[in-house]
Structures are given as C-alpha cells and as structure tokens.
Amino acid sequence: MSLAVLFILLLVLAFGVILWVLRPTKTESDVQRHLEVIGGIYATTDSEGNTILRRENLSSIPWLNELLGQVPGSLKLRLLITQAGSRWTLATLLFGSILAAMVTGWIVSFAAAALVLDLVFGAAVGFAPYGYLLVKRHARFTRFDKLLPEAIDLMSRALKAGHAVTSAIEMVAQEIADPVSGEFRIVFEQQNLGLPLREAMLNLAERVPLADVRFLATAILVQKETGGNLAEVLDKTAALMRERIRLHGQLKIYTAQGRLTGWILCLMPFIILSLISLANYNYERRLWTTSIGLHLVYAGLVMMAVGVLVIRKIIDIKV
C-alpha cells in the first residue's frame, strides 16, 4: 500500500471519528428537525403586496434554492425526506447520489470492462439513498400506524371531558410518543400561526399518506363544518384501526415464508459470487471479460428482477 493511499485512509478515518464524537444527541436532532420543518415553510407577498404565498424552502442558500426549485420532482423528494424523518437536505441527497454513482461506476470499470455493468452498478448505488429513505419512511409510517389508535383514544377522552378539537390535538402532541407527537405538534403550531384547521389537517394527510390519517382528517373536518358526535366516531375509528393492525399482523405471519424466499433468492447469488471471488479471483473472471459471460450476467439479472416482482405480487395482500 502506497503512502498516499495510507494517508487518505487515515484522513478519512480521522474525520469519521471527529464527526462521530461531535454528532448531536437525539434530543438536539429532534429539536433541530422540528425547527427545520417549521422554518422550511415561510410566507411571502407578491409584487403588489396583496397575495400571501406558501413556499417550500429547499435550501438555506438562495441561489441553490432557486436551482433546486427548477429540478423536476424536487418537491416530491423534499416530501420524501420529511416523511422519512431524516435530517438530510435535498442538495445532500441529490449531489451525494450523483457522486456515489460516479465513484461506483469508476471502481467497477477496473473489474469489468463492460459499460452496461458500470451503469447498472453505478445506478444501483446512486439510488441506494432513495431506497434507504423509502425503508425509513415505511418504518416510520408503521410505527405511526401502531400509535395512532392510542392517539385517537386520547382525543376521544379529551372531547368527552369538554375540550375543544385543538386542545385535543395539543394533548396528543404532548402525551403520545414520536412520530405521532411530532406530526400533531406541527398541526397545532401551524394552527397557532394562523393556518386554518382544514389546511393544517390536509397538510397532515399529505405528510402521512395513510388511510387512517385521511379518515381522521375527514372526520374532524366534517364535524367542524356540520357538527355531530366526534367522540363516538373516533371511538369506532380506533377500534377499526386496531382490528386492521391485528389482521395485518396475521397476514405477515402467513406470508413470512414467501418474503424469506424472496430475500434468499435475491441475496444468495451475490453472496456466493463474493465467496468465490475471495477464494479464487480468476475463477469467475470469464463472466466479466467475455461476451458470453456478460450475456449470462445480463440474463441472470433480468430473471432475478422478474422473480422478485412475481414473489412481491404474490405476497402483497391489501388490508
């Protein structure tokens, strides 16, 4: 190993240790994320000063914010980051993905002299951050779904005790664990800042696109406009949510074998290839250096993708 490579490795290791030591605590991270969510939405007026607009702040740097605003799908990516509960910025996500894809394609080019493989592996690593955010968002929504019946029960008890809907929302923000408390806190604070309850609840349904959240928002808005016994509706809603969670848990048990089969079929070829490469690097060399080997690799990847889609279709049961 040359001195330059050793120096770079030590430099990266030193910076990694420094970042790990100086990382913020969980409380500091939650507070910072909450401030960013509140501060990312700001009001402005038009040239005549008559119209108040609602804009999404994509970056704290003005010129970069304007540039990211021109990127197609930038608002959807910003919403994905918010839904995942991540502290990433949109610029970090985009530029990090592009850099990771380019570096991976450059590294793979030394092992396989095929442009298609360079593009495939580069694209896979480049889209890995998006996959991470999707997995994190799914986990956050799953926890939100489990805590929502408890939050609705608390709102129902508050309404029966004579509190207003806004006070019930504030109680949920104070008493229920994250991520439910954080989302309801945003609803309460948006309303305190002057946003109508209808808009605040619609924003909640946009940030957390779950069927139960949409049903809750609809029940609250209908009760506010037409009246009715909201506490009774919330009691029935909480009971229905708990029954859906129980049924979904049973379905996960019944489809566990199919999901495990899919993971094994996806990971086993790569694990075996890695073990063979460690034992004898030249053994599978023909797969990357000959046209027949490359065609076999392409065919294998396509068949694996088709198999994964078929297995996913079989075990994907809507509740």
N, C-alpha and C positions, 0 to 999 in steps of 0.2 A: 504494500500500500504506500503510495507516494505521500510526501509531506503535505502537499496541497489538499488531497482528499482527507487526510487525517485532521488538518486544520479546519476544514469545512465541517466535518462531523463533530468535532469538539465545539465549534462555534454554535452549531445548531443545538447541540445538547445543552450548552450553557444558556442559550436564550430560552430553551424549553423549561429548564429548571427555574429561571427567573420568572417566566410567565406563570408557572405553576405556583410559585411562592407568593406572587403578587396578585393572584386571582381573587376576585371579590367573593365574599361569603354569599350563602344562599339568600339571606335577608337583603343584603345590598343588591344582589341581582334582581330579586323580586321588586324592590323599590325602584330600581333603575328602569326595569321593563315597564312598570306601571306608569312612570313619568313619561317614558317614550311614547306609550300608547296614547296618553292624554295630550302630550305636546305634539305628537305627529299630525294631529288634526287641528288646523288653525283656520281662522276666519279672515276674510279679506273683502274689499269692496271693488267695484268696477271703476272705470274712469270717471263716472259721474257721481260715484259715492252712494248709489241707490240700492245696489244689489249685493247681498251678502252671499258669498260662495263658500262651499266646503271643499277643501283641497287636501290631498294626501301628500305629506312631506316624505319624499323618498330618500332624501339625503340632507345632511346639515350643510353641505357645500352647495351654494346656489347654482353654479354652472353645472355641477354634476347632477343636481336635482332636475334641472331643465333637460339635460341629456338623457337621463333615465326615464323621464316622462315621455320621450319620443320612442322608447323601446316598446315594441308590441308585447302586450301581456305583462307589463311591469306591475300594474296594479294587482293582477291576479297573483303574481309572485310575492308581492308585499303582503297580500292577504294570507297566502300560504305560510309565510314566516310568522305572521301574527297568530294564525290558528295553531301552529306547532308550538307556540310559546317559546320561540327561540329569540335570542338577543342578536342574531345576525342582522346585518343591514343588506339591502338589496344589492349595493355595489359589491360587498364582500361575496355574496352568493354568485353573482354573475362573473366577476373577474376571477374568483377562486376556481369556479368550474372550468372556465376557459383555460386558465393556467394549468390546472390538473390534467385536462385533456391533452394539451400540447406536450407536457412533460411525459405523460404516459405513452403517447404515440411515438415520441422520440426514443424512449427507452426500449419499447417493443421492436422498433426498427432494427436494433442491433441483434435481436434474437431471431426475427422472422423477416425475410426480405420480401414482404408482401404488403402492398399499400392497403388492401382491404382489411387485413388483420390489424394494422396500425390504427385505421379509422375505427374499427369495431371496439378494440380495447380502449382507445382514447375516448370514444363516445361513452363507453360504459363507466369509466372512471369520472368523466365530466358530468354525467348525470347522477353519480353517486350522492352528491349533496342533496339533490332533489328527492332521491329515494329516502335518504335519512330524514328529511323534513316530513315526507309522507308517513313514514313509520312513526315518527314522533307525534305527528298530528293524530294519527289513528289511536295511539296510546292515550293521548290527552282526551280525545273525544270519548274513548271507552271509559276512562275514569269519570269524565263529566256525566256520562250516561248513568253510571252507577250512583253518583252522588245527587243527581237531580231529583229523584223521588224524596229524599230526605229534605232537600231544599223546598220542594213543593209542600210537604207536610208542615214545615216551619211557616211558610207563607199562609197556609190554611189556618193554622192555630193563631197566627197574628191577626188575621182578618176576623176570626171568631171572637177575639179579645177586643175588637173595636178599632184596630189600627187601620190606617189607610194603605193603599197598594204601595205607595212609595216607601212608607215606613217598613212594610213587609220586605221589600226589596233590600232596604238597608240592613235589616236583621240578617237576611241571607248572606249579604256581603261580609258581615261581622262574625257570624257563627259557623258557617259551613266551610269546609276545607277547600283548598285550591283543586282544580281550576274554576270551580263554580263560584267561589267567593270573588275571585278576580274579575270574572265577566260581569257578575251582578254589581260589583263595585263600579265598574265602568258605566253601566246603565244608570246607577244612582248619581254618579258625578256628572255625567252628560246632562241629566235632567236638572241638576243643580246649576249647571252652566247656562241653562235656558233652552235646551233642546226639548221639544215636546215628547211626552211619554211614547207616543206612537212611533216617532223616529228612533228613539232610544231602543225600543223593543225590536224594531225591524233591523237595526244595526246588530243587536244581539243575535237575531236569527241568521244574519249574514256571516257573522264571525263564527258561529257554531251552527252549521247547517245540518242539524239533527231534526228528525221528525218530531220528537217530543218537545224540543225547544220551539219549533214553529207552532205546534199545538198550544203550548203555554202562552206564547205571544198572542196568538189569535184569541184565546180565552180572555186574557187580560184586556185586550183592546175592545173586544165585543162587549165585555162587561162595563167598560168605561163609557162606551158610546150608547149602549141600550139598557144597561142595568142588569140585574139578576144576582143569583146567589153564587158568587165566585168561589166561596169556600167549599161548597159542595162539589162544584166542578173540579176544583183542584184535588179534592179527596179521591174522586173517581179517576182522575188522571194519574195520580201517584200509584193507585192500585193497579191500573193498566200497565204502567211502566214496570213495576216490579214483576208482573206476570210475563211481560216480554223479556225481561232480563233472565228470568228463570228458564223460559223456553229457549232463548239463545244459548244459555249455558248447556242445556241438554243437546242442542244441535252441534255444539263444538265437541262434545264427547263423542257423538255418533260419527262425526267427520274427522276425528283425530287421526285415524289410520290413513285416510286419503291425503291429508295435509302432510303427514310424516313421509308418505311415499313420494310426494312431490318434492320435498326438500332433499330426500336421498337421491332421487333421480337427477336433481339439479347439481348437487354438490359433489357426488361421487366421482364423475369423470374428471373434474378439476383436481380433486384430492389425489386420485390415482396418478394423474399426469404429473403432479408435483412430486409425489414419492418416487416415481420412475426417474424424473429428472435429477433428483438428489442422488439416487443410486448410480445412474449411468446417463450422463447428459446427452451422449451421442446416440442413445438407443432410439429416441423418438425424433431425432434430427431430421429425418426424411419428411416428416409431416410439415415442416416449415420451409424446406429447401427444394422440394419437388412439386410439380404441378399436380400430380395425382394425390399427394398428401394434402395439399391445400384444398383440393376439391372435396376430399374426405372430411376435412375440418369444417368447411362451409356446410356440407350436408349434415354433419353431426349437430352443428349449432342450430340449423333450421329445424331439424327434427326435435331437438330438445325444446326449442321455443314452442313448437306445436304441441308437444306433450304437456308442457306446463300450462298452456292455455286450456287444453282439454280437461286436465285434472282440476284446474281452477273453476271451470264451468260446472263440473260435476259436484264439487263440494260447496259452491256458492249458493246457499239457500237463503232466500229473503224471509225475514221475520216480520 
